[in-house]
């Protein structure tokens, strides 16, 4: 019976040296990030089946939007300084960073919906660093699959950030419209175009 005299260290080195294993690990991280971002349906602790008052993450700690914006910039720079990073990945991460910083300008308005504040914080502090780290661990940064998965992950995170920013804007416009309607009624003017 042939046995390896290289020991456990050799087996680990062989496993870590395999591109298939590295790509599979990166893909597993991407799937994990997507599950966290998109949600796990009924199994998700924030779903309606779980009591929100019992969930410790439903009330995020006080935030510092400047620190979150700085963390986002650091992650973008970490990717930019990586030798061989694909331009498509750099553009996708830059678009995510721009979206996050734009959403962070609405931080005070997000205080009314702590779950959205928490989501923005998680994107900046956890998901973006995880996506970039996973990508940078791939030996061939221009491998089409690594580029595709990373660009897609950044797009998912950017879309979530933009949804949150759009919700804040819509809420502000609704409040403005309600205030204008109240003023028109108060001062005897008929509503326009209705």
Number of C-alpha atoms within 10 A of each C-alpha: 2 4 6 8 7 8 9 10 9 12 12 10 10 11 13 12 12 12 13 11 13 17 20 12 15 23 18 13 18 21 14 13 21 17 13 14 17 13 14 13 12 11 10 14 17 17 13 10 11 13 11 14 9 9 11 8 14 18 15 16 11 10 14 11 21 13 12 20 21 14 17 24 18 14 22 21 13 14 22 18 10 11 9 12 18 19 12 14 25 20 15 18 28 21 16 27 27 17 18 27 22 15 22 23 14 16 20 12 16 20 16 11 13 17 16 22 27 20 20 26 21 17 25 28 17 13 24 24 20 18 22 20 16 20 26 20 14 17 14 16 18 17 13 11 12 23 21 14 18 25 20 16 25 26 16 17 27 23 15 21 26 17 14 20 24 13 14 20 14 12 13 13 12 12 12 12 12 12 12 13 15 14 13 14 12 9 8 9 11 10 12 7 4 4
